[in-house]
Amino acid sequence: MITDITDDQLKSFFEQYIQDYTELVICVLDSHDYITAGNSAFSAYMDPADALQTLHIKDILISPAYKELRTKVKAGESFQNIMTIQNPAQTAQKTLKFTVFPKDPGAVLIGEFLYSSDQKVVQELSTLNSQLANTTRKLHRKNKELEKAYEKINTLNGLLPICASCKKIRDDKGYWNHVEEYISEHSRVDFSHSICPDCSRKLYPEFYTEMEQEKQKR
């Protein structure tokens, strides 16, 4: 009868069940995160299996998952996360949903295999995270550009010290600049030079007279 099973027998049965159960990848870590034991599913994946006792979890766990594991285990916190492991020969990788249980000393890792639908979700999430990171970088650059443009607009929004004679503008450092130089530096305006009628009559009277005569003929 089942009531005749002792605690030791039940424990032995449970340990053998876990050892032979292939749907879960289970390994045990010591206080320094070296792998001290693993069930058959874990050992089969860790080819060559005889290297198991010398493995550090960091050797098979793809970064940055190890940092989270170390932090949580040190704090005595259990957690779940999707993490990728690779075999010692680095010839294969598997992504599993791990549950980590701290113990004194060390920790127990139990990994569930992700099936095709789960792997598709993980891949889509990874793609979305990558797109989000790219969009965030672009927005950061645009914000920087807007901040610079706003600074330039603010610079042109106040009183400008301008010379009453030569019309040069004094900047914040006390230097006097030509109007076009100052405005070009503090805005997105580019200048193209021409000559007004008054200056044309003063500087080039003959040219101005010819131009006026041409206008009258029209």
Protein Blocks (a to p, Z undefined) as FASTA:
>chain_A
ZZlpcfklmmmmmmmmmmmpmkbccddddfkopafbdcfklmmmmpcfklmmmpcfklmm
ccfklmmmmmmmmnopacddddddddfklpaccddddddddddehjddddddddfklmmm
mmmmmmmmmmmmmmmmmmmmmmmmmmmmmmmmmmmmmccdddfklopacdfkopacdfkl
mmmmmmcbdcdddddfklmmmmmmmlmmmmmmmmmmZZ
